[in-house]
């Protein structure tokens, strides 16, 4: 089992970052997510937005890793649940893979909150638990996947800027 965690501060207010996070796919900086389907979306009595999405991902795994996993195709699906609480100014997103579960499980949790000292910034706390099951070199694969998650997390830094710029472009046109 490999546990990875990270904290990132966005230079944008919480509202802007949350809008970008909800629209971050497709993202040219992270092309592995090839599809997003909203399966459920509702607002509860407290005004919190609950969403369940299915993410379709295509991973460019090295041939050695594909051989170890015994999988020729790298198209995988991820279940993503999120709750946006505008009153508490908090968004929590939990995702887990729903394919290749007999070989690997990846459980990821992201929490977006306003920066405690600067309301013009947002803090993202991210953690992932990666477990490769019943395969030799499991710790190698867990480390490889943690590195990929870390790399993708760094790419998400441009998402709020990109969404904000796209919104400005559509307003200007």
Backbone as a printed PyTorch tensor [residue, N CA C, xyz], in Angstrom:
tensor([[[  0.8470,  -1.1700,   0.0000],
         [  0.0000,   0.0000,   0.0000],
         [  0.8960,   1.2380,   0.0000]],

        [[  0.5150,   2.2220,  -0.8030],
         [  1.2560,   3.4750,  -0.9000],
         [  0.2830,   4.6010,  -0.5700]],

        [[  0.6550,   5.4510,   0.3600],
         [ -0.1720,   6.6010,   0.7170],
         [  0.5470,   7.8480,   0.2350]],

        [[ -0.1740,   8.6780,  -0.4970],
         [  0.3790,   9.9050,  -1.0380],
         [ -0.5000,  11.0570,  -0.5670]],

        [[  0.1050,  12.1660,  -0.2020],
         [ -0.6850,  13.3370,   0.1800],
         [  0.0310,  14.6000,  -0.2790]],

        [[ -0.7760,  15.6450,  -0.4280],
         [ -0.2390,  16.8980,  -0.9320],
         [ -1.1600,  18.0400,  -0.5080]],

        [[ -0.5900,  19.2180,  -0.4300],
         [ -1.3960,  20.4140,  -0.1980],
         [ -0.9450,  21.4540,  -1.2070]],

        [[ -1.9080,  22.1320,  -1.7860],
         [ -1.6010,  23.1420,  -2.7950],
         [ -2.4480,  24.3770,  -2.5060]],

        [[ -1.8720,  25.5480,  -2.7010],
         [ -2.6090,  26.7960,  -2.5310],
         [ -2.7980,  27.4300,  -3.9050]],

        [[ -4.0680,  27.6350,  -4.2720],
         [ -4.4040,  28.3120,  -5.5220],
         [ -4.5010,  29.8110,  -5.2430]],

        [[ -4.0350,  30.6140,  -6.1480],
         [ -4.0990,  32.0660,  -6.0040],
         [ -5.4150,  32.6390,  -6.4860]],

        [[ -6.5110,  31.9470,  -6.2080],
         [ -7.8480,  32.3690,  -6.6260],
         [ -8.8150,  32.1440,  -5.4700]],

        [[ -9.9020,  32.9240,  -5.4060],
         [-10.8960,  32.7070,  -4.3530],
         [-11.5740,  31.3380,  -4.4890]],

        [[-12.1290,  30.8650,  -3.3820],
         [-12.7660,  29.5460,  -3.3100],
         [-13.8200,  29.3660,  -4.4080]],

        [[-14.6950,  30.3610,  -4.5990],
         [-15.7650,  30.2380,  -5.6010],
         [-15.2030,  29.9510,  -6.9960]],

        [[-14.1600,  30.6680,  -7.3650],
         [-13.5480,  30.4920,  -8.6880],
         [-12.9260,  29.1070,  -8.8250]],

        [[-12.2140,  28.6730,  -7.7920],
         [-11.5480,  27.3660,  -7.8410],
         [-12.5780,  26.2430,  -7.9100]],

        [[-13.6720,  26.3550,  -7.1680],
         [-14.7000,  25.3060,  -7.1700],
         [-15.3510,  25.2070,  -8.5440]],

        [[-15.6660,  26.3410,  -9.1450],
         [-16.2390,  26.3200, -10.4980],
         [-15.2790,  25.6380, -11.4670]],

        [[-14.0040,  25.9510, -11.3470],
         [-13.0000,  25.3310, -12.2200],
         [-12.8760,  23.8400, -11.9400]],

        [[-12.8990,  23.4600, -10.6670],
         [-12.7680,  22.0390, -10.3110],
         [-13.9290,  21.2270, -10.8750]],

        [[-15.1190,  21.8050, -10.8830],
         [-16.2840,  21.0940, -11.4140],
         [-16.2310,  20.9880, -12.9390]],

        [[-15.4190,  21.8470, -13.5740],
         [-15.3260,  21.8620, -15.0430],
         [-13.9280,  21.5150, -15.5420]],

        [[-13.1240,  20.8510, -14.7110],
         [-11.7200,  20.6900, -15.0890],
         [-11.4710,  19.6780, -16.1970]],

        [[-12.4510,  18.8970, -16.5650],
         [-12.3010,  17.9590, -17.6810],
         [-13.3000,  18.3210, -18.7570]],

        [[-12.9190,  18.2850, -20.0230],
         [-11.5960,  17.9190, -20.5330],
         [-10.5790,  19.0030, -20.2020]],

        [[ -9.3290,  18.5760, -20.0890],
         [ -8.2390,  19.4710, -19.7250],
         [ -7.0310,  19.1080, -20.5860]],

        [[ -6.6030,  20.0120, -21.4550],
         [ -5.4670,  19.6930, -22.3300],
         [ -4.1740,  19.4090, -21.5690]],

        [[ -4.0760,  19.8670, -20.3230],
         [ -2.8800,  19.5960, -19.5260],
         [ -2.9080,  18.2010, -18.9090]],

        [[ -4.0810,  17.5670, -18.8930],
         [ -4.2350,  16.2280, -18.3210],
         [ -5.1840,  15.4330, -19.2180]],

        [[ -4.7040,  14.9990, -20.3860],
         [ -5.5800,  14.3660, -21.3720],
         [ -5.9760,  12.9260, -21.0540]],

        [[ -5.5430,  12.3800, -19.9200],
         [ -5.8900,  10.9830, -19.6250],
         [ -7.3780,  10.8190, -19.3380]],

        [[ -8.0790,  11.8720, -18.9020],
         [ -9.5290,  11.7820, -18.7020],
         [-10.1840,  12.0760, -20.0440]],

        [[-10.7930,  11.0380, -20.6190],
         [-11.3490,  11.1620, -21.9660],
         [-12.8620,  11.3300, -21.9700]],

        [[-13.5120,  11.1710, -20.8220],
         [-14.9540,  11.3420, -20.7670],
         [-15.4360,  11.5280, -19.3440]],

        [[-16.5020,  12.3310, -19.2040],
         [-17.1270,  12.5640, -17.9010],
         [-18.6330,  12.4830, -18.0910]],

        [[-19.2670,  11.6200, -17.3130],
         [-20.7210,  11.4970, -17.3420],
         [-21.2660,  11.7770, -15.9520]],

        [[-22.2420,  12.6750, -15.8640],
         [-22.9040,  12.9480, -14.5940],
         [-24.0070,  11.9100, -14.4360]],

        [[-23.8940,  11.0830, -13.3950],
         [-24.8780,  10.0300, -13.1530],
         [-25.9900,  10.5060, -12.2270]],

        [[-25.6360,  11.3190, -11.2500],
         [-26.6170,  11.8820, -10.3140],
         [-26.1580,  13.2730,  -9.9250]],

        [[-27.1290,  14.1520,  -9.6970],
         [-26.8100,  15.4800,  -9.1730],
         [-28.0460,  15.9890,  -8.4490]],

        [[-27.8600,  16.4370,  -7.2150],
         [-28.9950,  16.9410,  -6.4430],
         [-28.5030,  17.9380,  -5.4020]],

        [[-29.4510,  18.7420,  -4.9290],
         [-29.1760,  19.6890,  -3.8530],
         [-29.9920,  19.2430,  -2.6540]],

        [[-29.3330,  19.0820,  -1.5130],
         [-30.0500,  18.6250,  -0.3180],
         [-30.6990,  19.8070,   0.4080]],

        [[-31.3910,  19.5220,   1.4980],
         [-32.1140,  20.5410,   2.2480],
         [-31.2320,  21.6150,   2.8560]],

        [[-29.9490,  21.3480,   2.9770],
         [-28.9970,  22.3300,   3.5240],
         [-28.3120,  23.1400,   2.4300]],

        [[-28.7050,  22.9150,   1.1700],
         [-28.1260,  23.6640,   0.0570],
         [-26.8210,  23.1150,  -0.4710]],

        [[-26.4560,  21.8900,  -0.0730],
         [-25.2180,  21.2690,  -0.5650],
         [-25.4920,  20.5560,  -1.8880]],

        [[-24.5930,  20.7330,  -2.8260],
         [-24.6830,  20.0770,  -4.1300],
         [-23.9650,  18.7360,  -4.0610]],

        [[-24.7030,  17.6520,  -4.3100],
         [-24.1430,  16.2990,  -4.3250],
         [-24.0680,  15.8410,  -5.7780]],

        [[-22.9280,  15.3230,  -6.1870],
         [-22.7540,  14.8370,  -7.5570],
         [-22.1010,  13.4660,  -7.5450]],

        [[-22.5240,  12.6420,  -8.4800],
         [-21.8790,  11.3570,  -8.7460],
         [-21.5470,  11.3670, -10.2230]],

        [[-20.2520,  11.2300, -10.5310],
         [-19.8200,  11.2500, -11.9250],
         [-19.0200,   9.9940, -12.2260]],

        [[-19.0590,   9.6050, -13.4780],
         [-18.2540,   8.5000, -13.9880],
         [-17.1930,   9.1070, -14.8950]],

        [[-15.9270,   8.8860, -14.5490],
         [-14.8250,   9.3800, -15.3700],
         [-14.2650,   8.2270, -16.1810]],

        [[-14.0980,   8.4380, -17.4680],
         [-13.4490,   7.4640, -18.3490],
         [-12.0200,   7.9440, -18.5510]],

        [[-11.0630,   7.0750, -18.2500],
         [ -9.6610,   7.4800, -18.3420],
         [ -8.8850,   6.5180, -19.2270]],

        [[ -7.9250,   7.0560, -19.9170],
         [ -7.0340,   6.2630, -20.7760],
         [ -5.6180,   6.5260, -20.3050]],

        [[ -5.0000,   5.5020, -19.7430],
         [ -3.6620,   5.6470, -19.1860],
         [ -2.6220,   5.1190, -20.1610]],

        [[ -1.5890,   5.8940, -20.3910],
         [ -0.4770,   5.4700, -21.2300],
         [  0.5480,   4.7180, -20.3980]],

        [[  0.2070,   3.5000, -20.0140],
         [  1.1180,   2.7100, -19.1860],
         [  2.2370,   2.1150, -20.0280]],

        [[  3.4270,   2.0200, -19.4670],
         [  4.5220,   1.3550, -20.1810],
         [  4.1690,  -0.1100, -20.4550]],

        [[  4.7290,  -0.6670, -21.5230],
         [  4.4510,  -2.0570, -21.9050],
         [  4.7190,  -3.0450, -20.7930]],

        [[  5.7780,  -2.8190, -20.0200],
         [  6.1050,  -3.7140, -18.9120],
         [  4.9770,  -3.7380, -17.8840]],

        [[  4.4410,  -2.5700, -17.5660],
         [  3.3590,  -2.4910, -16.5770],
         [  2.1060,  -3.1700, -17.1160]],

        [[  1.7890,  -2.9400, -18.3920],
         [  0.6210,  -3.6200, -18.9910],
         [  0.8010,  -5.1240, -18.9310]],

        [[  2.0170,  -5.6050, -19.1850],
         [  2.2810,  -7.0490, -19.1350],
         [  2.1110,  -7.5840, -17.7170]],

        [[  2.5980,  -6.8470, -16.7300],
         [  2.4610,  -7.2770, -15.3340],
         [  0.9940,  -7.3150, -14.9320]],

        [[  0.2390,  -6.2880, -15.3300],
         [ -1.1810,  -6.2360, -14.9850],
         [ -2.0050,  -7.2330, -15.7840]],

        [[ -1.4630,  -7.6920, -16.8970],
         [ -2.2160,  -8.6110, -17.7460],
         [ -3.3520,  -7.9180, -18.4700]],

        [[ -3.1930,  -6.6320, -18.7110],
         [ -4.2460,  -5.8570, -19.3630],
         [ -3.6760,  -5.1780, -20.5990]],

        [[ -4.2670,  -5.4670, -21.7460],
         [ -3.8330,  -4.8090, -22.9740],
         [ -4.4480,  -3.4240, -23.0990]],

        [[ -5.6700,  -3.2920, -22.6530],
         [ -6.3180,  -1.9860, -22.7510],
         [ -6.0920,  -1.2150, -21.4610]],

        [[ -5.9900,   0.0590, -21.5880],
         [ -5.7400,   0.8870, -20.4220],
         [ -6.9130,   1.8240, -20.1450]],

        [[ -8.0710,   1.5700, -20.7840],
         [ -9.2610,   2.3630, -20.5100],
         [ -9.8310,   1.9100, -19.1770]],

        [[ -9.9320,   2.8220, -18.2360],
         [-10.4640,   2.4940, -16.9190],
         [-11.5480,   3.4950, -16.5480]],

        [[-12.3500,   3.1070, -15.5750],
         [-13.4470,   3.9560, -15.1220],
         [-13.2770,   4.2640, -13.6450]],

        [[-13.6430,   5.4760, -13.3000],
         [-13.5100,   5.9680, -11.9330],
         [-14.8500,   6.5360, -11.4950]],

        [[-15.2680,   6.1630, -10.2880],
         [-16.4770,   6.7200,  -9.6870],
         [-16.0430,   7.8940,  -8.8170]],

        [[-16.6710,   9.0380,  -9.0430],
         [-16.3140,  10.2530,  -8.3140],
         [-17.5580,  10.8210,  -7.6290]],

        [[-17.5030,  10.9330,  -6.3160],
         [-18.5850,  11.5590,  -5.5410],
         [-18.0710,  12.8790,  -4.9940]],

        [[-18.8980,  13.9100,  -5.0910],
         [-18.4820,  15.2000,  -4.5440],
         [-19.6430,  15.8590,  -3.8100]],

        [[-19.2770,  16.6690,  -2.8360],
         [-20.2420,  17.4780,  -2.0980],
         [-19.6750,  18.8910,  -2.0390]],

        [[-20.4530,  19.8400,  -2.5420],
         [-20.0770,  21.2490,  -2.4640],
         [-21.0030,  21.8930,  -1.4380]],

        [[-20.4140,  22.4260,  -0.3880],
         [-21.1740,  23.0740,   0.6810],
         [-20.8590,  24.5660,   0.6510]],

        [[-21.7170,  25.3640,  -0.0270],
         [-21.4110,  26.7900,  -0.1470],
         [-21.4660,  27.5320,   1.1900]],

        [[-22.3000,  27.0710,   2.1260],
         [-22.3830,  27.7460,   3.4260],
         [-21.0870,  27.5520,   4.2150]],

        [[-20.5650,  26.3420,   4.2160],
         [-19.3090,  26.0510,   4.9210],
         [-18.0860,  26.3820,   4.0700]],

        [[-18.3190,  26.7020,   2.8000],
         [-17.2530,  26.9820,   1.8290],
         [-16.2440,  25.8330,   1.8050]],

        [[-16.7840,  24.6760,   1.4990],
         [-15.9630,  23.4640,   1.4490],
         [-16.4770,  22.5730,   0.3230]],

        [[-15.5440,  22.0110,  -0.4290],
         [-15.8760,  20.9850,  -1.4170],
         [-15.0330,  19.7660,  -1.1020]],

        [[-15.7050,  18.6210,  -1.0010],
         [-15.0020,  17.3600,  -0.7840],
         [-15.3180,  16.4390,  -1.9470]],

        [[-14.2880,  15.8470,  -2.4970],
         [-14.4270,  14.9710,  -3.6470],
         [-13.6980,  13.6720,  -3.3380]],

        [[-14.3940,  12.5400,  -3.4970],
         [-13.7870,  11.2260,  -3.2730],
         [-13.9430,  10.4090,  -4.5470]],

        [[-12.8690,   9.7780,  -4.9730],
         [-12.9340,   8.9620,  -6.1850],
         [-12.2670,   7.6180,  -5.9400]],

        [[-12.7550,   6.6280,  -6.6760],
         [-12.1840,   5.2870,  -6.6040],
         [-12.3400,   4.6150,  -7.9590]],

        [[-11.3680,   3.7880,  -8.3040],
         [-11.4730,   3.0690,  -9.5720],
         [-12.5370,   1.9790,  -9.4570]],

        [[-13.2230,   1.7180, -10.5710],
         [-14.2190,   0.6380, -10.5930],
         [-13.8790,  -0.4120, -11.6460]],

        [[-12.7470,  -0.2470, -12.3030],
         [-12.2260,  -1.2950, -13.1860],
         [-10.8510,  -1.7060, -12.6670]],

        [[-10.4540,  -2.9110, -13.0340],
         [ -9.1850,  -3.4980, -12.5950],
         [ -9.0860,  -3.5960, -11.0710]],

        [[-10.2440,  -3.6670, -10.3930],
         [-10.2410,  -3.6740,  -8.9250],
         [ -9.6300,  -4.9370,  -8.3370]],

        [[ -9.5800,  -6.0210,  -9.0960],
         [ -8.9280,  -7.2250,  -8.5730],
         [ -7.4020,  -7.0810,  -8.5910]],

        [[ -6.9090,  -6.0850,  -9.3240],
         [ -5.4680,  -5.8620,  -9.4290],
         [ -4.9780,  -4.6550,  -8.6420]],

        [[ -5.7920,  -3.6050,  -8.6390],
         [ -5.3510,  -2.3610,  -8.0140],
         [ -6.5610,  -1.5860,  -7.4940]],

        [[ -6.3660,  -0.9060,  -6.3870],
         [ -7.3920,   0.0330,  -5.9240],
         [ -6.7210,   1.3730,  -5.6650]],

        [[ -7.3840,   2.4110,  -6.1450],
         [ -6.9090,   3.7710,  -5.9350],
         [ -8.0740,   4.5520,  -5.3400]],

        [[ -7.8960,   5.0230,  -4.1270],
         [ -8.9050,   5.8370,  -3.4540],
         [ -8.2990,   7.2050,  -3.2010]],

        [[ -8.9680,   8.2070,  -3.7500],
         [ -8.4290,   9.5580,  -3.6850],
         [ -9.4540,  10.4760,  -3.0270]],

        [[ -8.9630,  11.4160,  -2.2150],
         [ -9.8320,  12.3830,  -1.5350],
         [ -9.2260,  13.7680,  -1.7060]],

        [[-10.0550,  14.7060,  -2.1510],
         [ -9.6370,  16.0920,  -2.3100],
         [-10.5810,  16.9650,  -1.4970]],

        [[-10.0280,  17.9390,  -0.7920],
         [-10.8360,  18.8860,  -0.0260],
         [-10.3590,  20.2940,  -0.3810]],

        [[-11.3150,  21.1240,  -0.8330],
         [-11.0370,  22.5130,  -1.1760],
         [-11.6660,  23.4040,  -0.1050]],

        [[-10.8720,  24.2840,   0.4930],
         [-11.3690,  25.2340,   1.4910],
         [-10.6930,  26.5820,   1.2610]],

        [[-11.3260,  27.6660,   1.7120],
         [-10.6560,  28.9610,   1.6100],
         [ -9.3810,  28.9630,   2.4530]],

        [[ -8.4020,  29.6960,   1.9970],
         [ -7.1610,  29.8340,   2.7670],
         [ -7.5120,  30.5200,   4.0930]],

        [[ -7.0140,  30.0030,   5.2120],
         [ -7.4020,  30.5660,   6.5100],
         [ -6.9460,  32.0070,   6.7410]],

        [[ -5.9280,  32.4570,   6.0010],
         [ -5.4010,  33.8090,   6.2160],
         [ -5.6720,  34.7590,   5.0580]],

        [[ -6.0980,  34.2190,   3.9140],
         [ -6.3020,  35.0730,   2.7480],
         [ -7.4950,  34.5610,   1.9480]],

        [[ -8.6400,  35.2560,   1.9980],
         [ -9.8370,  34.7840,   1.2990],
         [ -9.7120,  34.8010,  -0.2270]],

        [[ -8.6650,  35.4210,  -0.7290],
         [ -8.4400,  35.4330,  -2.1760],
         [ -7.6810,  34.2010,  -2.6490]],

        [[ -7.4180,  33.2660,  -1.7330],
         [ -6.7130,  32.0290,  -2.0630],
         [ -7.5220,  30.8310,  -1.5720]],

        [[ -7.2160,  29.6640,  -2.1570],
         [ -7.9130,  28.4230,  -1.8160],
         [ -6.8850,  27.3340,  -1.5550]],

        [[ -7.1430,  26.5330,  -0.5270],
         [ -6.2620,  25.4240,  -0.1690],
         [ -6.8880,  24.1210,  -0.6590]],

        [[ -6.1000,  23.3360,  -1.3700],
         [ -6.4980,  21.9890,  -1.7870],
         [ -5.6490,  21.0020,  -1.0000]],

        [[ -6.3220,  20.1350,  -0.2460],
         [ -5.6470,  19.0400,   0.4400],
         [ -6.0280,  17.7690,  -0.2990]],

        [[ -5.0410,  17.0110,  -0.7150],
         [ -5.2710,  15.8320,  -1.5550],
         [ -4.5330,  14.6440,  -0.9630]],

        [[ -5.2210,  13.5060,  -0.9300],
         [ -4.5680,  12.2750,  -0.4790],
         [ -5.0530,  11.1170,  -1.3370]],

        [[ -4.1840,  10.1430,  -1.5050],
         [ -4.5290,   8.9520,  -2.2790],
         [ -3.9360,   7.7380,  -1.5790]],

        [[ -4.7110,   6.6660,  -1.5870],
         [ -4.2330,   5.3810,  -1.0820],
         [ -4.2500,   4.4210,  -2.2620]],

        [[ -3.0950,   3.8800,  -2.5870],
         [ -2.9300,   3.0130,  -3.7570],
         [ -2.5060,   1.6400,  -3.2690]],

        [[ -3.2410,   0.6200,  -3.6970],
         [ -2.9020,  -0.7480,  -3.3130],
         [ -2.8890,  -1.6230,  -4.5530]],

        [[ -1.7430,  -2.2030,  -4.8540],
         [ -1.6270,  -3.1800,  -5.9360],
         [ -1.7330,  -4.5490,  -5.2900]],

        [[ -2.6130,  -5.3830,  -5.8460],
         [ -2.9490,  -6.6570,  -5.2030],
         [ -2.3340,  -7.8450,  -5.9290]],

        [[ -1.7020,  -8.7190,  -5.1710],
         [ -1.2650, -10.0210,  -5.6590],
         [ -0.3210, -10.0330,  -6.8350]],

        [[  0.4790,  -9.0070,  -6.9820],
         [  1.4010,  -8.9310,  -8.1210],
         [  2.7990,  -8.6700,  -7.5740]],

        [[  3.7780,  -9.4310,  -8.0900],
         [  5.1480,  -9.0960,  -7.7220],
         [  5.4490,  -7.7140,  -8.2860]],

        [[  6.3470,  -7.0290,  -7.6980],
         [  6.6720,  -5.6410,  -8.0470],
         [  5.5380,  -4.6850,  -7.6820]],

        [[  4.6630,  -5.1150,  -6.7670],
         [  3.5290,  -4.2860,  -6.3650],
         [  3.9570,  -2.9300,  -5.8420]],

        [[  5.0060,  -2.8830,  -5.0230],
         [  5.4340,  -1.5920,  -4.4720],
         [  5.9660,  -0.6810,  -5.5790]],

        [[  6.5960,  -1.2700,  -6.5970],
         [  7.0560,  -0.4760,  -7.7420],
         [  5.8550,   0.1540,  -8.4510]],

        [[  4.8220,  -0.6460,  -8.6920],
         [  3.6350,  -0.1360,  -9.3750],
         [  2.9170,   0.9090,  -8.5280]],

        [[  2.8430,   0.6960,  -7.2070],
         [  2.2130,   1.6780,  -6.3260],
         [  2.9600,   3.0050,  -6.3890]],

        [[  4.2920,   2.9480,  -6.3750],
         [  5.0970,   4.1710,  -6.4740],
         [  4.9070,   4.8480,  -7.8230]],

        [[  4.8400,   4.0590,  -8.8920],
         [  4.6130,   4.6040, -10.2290],
         [  3.2690,   5.3210, -10.2890]],

        [[  2.2420,   4.7150,  -9.7170],
         [  0.9140,   5.3340,  -9.7290],
         [  0.8900,   6.5840,  -8.8580]],

        [[  1.5670,   6.5680,  -7.7170],
         [  1.6350,   7.7550,  -6.8580],
         [  2.3310,   8.8960,  -7.5910]],

        [[  3.3750,   8.5790,  -8.3420],
         [  4.0750,   9.5910,  -9.1320],
         [  3.1470,  10.1820, -10.1870]],

        [[  2.3310,   9.3400, -10.8140],
         [  1.3750,   9.8120, -11.8190],
         [  0.3380,  10.7260, -11.1840]],

        [[ -0.1980,  10.3380, -10.0260],
         [ -1.1810,  11.1730,  -9.3320],
         [ -0.5550,  12.5140,  -8.9680]],

        [[  0.6680,  12.4950,  -8.4790],
         [  1.3660,  13.7230,  -8.1170],
         [  1.5590,  14.6180,  -9.3350]],

        [[  1.9500,  14.0250, -10.4490],
         [  2.1460,  14.7800, -11.6830],
         [  0.8350,  15.4040, -12.1550]],

        [[ -0.2530,  14.6350, -12.1010],
         [ -1.5590,  15.1480, -12.5140],
         [ -2.0440,  16.2420, -11.5710]],

        [[ -1.7350,  16.1300, -10.2870],
         [ -2.1230,  17.1630,  -9.3230],
         [ -1.4540,  18.4860,  -9.6680]],

        [[ -0.1970,  18.4400, -10.0800],
         [  0.5120,  19.6590, -10.4580],
         [ -0.1070,  20.2740, -11.7090]],

        [[ -0.5860,  19.4430, -12.6170],
         [ -1.2130,  19.9410, -13.8360],
         [ -2.5190,  20.6560, -13.5320]],

        [[ -3.2020,  20.2650, -12.4510],
         [ -4.4970,  20.8690, -12.1400],
         [ -4.3530,  22.3220, -11.7260]],

        [[ -3.1400,  22.7690, -11.4130],
         [ -2.9210,  24.1600, -11.0360],
         [ -3.3940,  25.1110, -12.1260]],

        [[ -3.3130,  24.7110, -13.3750],
         [ -3.7130,  25.6010, -14.4550],
         [ -5.2130,  25.5630, -14.6920]],

        [[ -5.9120,  24.6180, -14.1390],
         [ -7.3360,  24.4930, -14.4140],
         [ -8.1390,  25.7280, -14.0420]],

        [[ -7.9920,  26.3020, -12.8380],
         [ -8.7820,  27.5020, -12.5450],
         [ -8.4690,  28.6460, -13.4960]],

        [[ -7.1970,  28.8140, -13.8370],
         [ -6.8210,  29.8660, -14.7720],
         [ -7.4430,  29.6060, -16.1370]],

        [[ -7.3720,  28.3510, -16.5940],
         [ -7.8900,  27.9990, -17.9110],
         [ -9.3940,  28.2210, -17.9790]],

        [[-10.1270,  27.7590, -16.9650],
         [-11.5820,  27.9110, -16.9690],
         [-11.9570,  29.3780, -16.8970]],

        [[-11.2530,  30.1310, -16.0640],
         [-11.5330,  31.5580, -15.9400],
         [-11.2890,  32.2610, -17.2740]],

        [[-10.1820,  31.9160, -17.9490],
         [ -9.8770,  32.5190, -19.2410],
         [-10.8970,  32.1170, -20.2960]],

        [[-11.3260,  30.8500, -20.2810],
         [-12.3370,  30.4060, -21.2390],
         [-13.6470,  31.1500, -21.0190]],

        [[-14.0220,  31.3680, -19.7530],
         [-15.2570,  32.0800, -19.4510],
         [-15.1570,  33.5220, -19.9120]],

        [[-13.9890,  34.1690, -19.7110],
         [-13.8010,  35.5380, -20.1730],
         [-13.9200,  35.5970, -21.6880]],

        [[-13.3080,  34.6130, -22.3750],
         [-13.3520,  34.5680, -23.8340],
         [-14.7630,  34.4340, -24.3540]],

        [[-15.5920,  33.6210, -23.6880],
         [-16.9610,  33.4290, -24.1620],
         [-17.8090,  34.6590, -23.8750]],

        [[-17.4820,  35.4350, -22.8330],
         [-18.2160,  36.6590, -22.5270],
         [-17.8310,  37.7440, -23.5120]],

        [[-16.5480,  37.7960, -23.8640],
         [-16.0650,  38.8220, -24.7790],
         [-16.5720,  38.6200, -26.1970]],

        [[-16.8710,  37.3840, -26.5660],
         [-17.2300,  37.0990, -27.9600],
         [-18.6310,  37.5200, -28.2930]]])
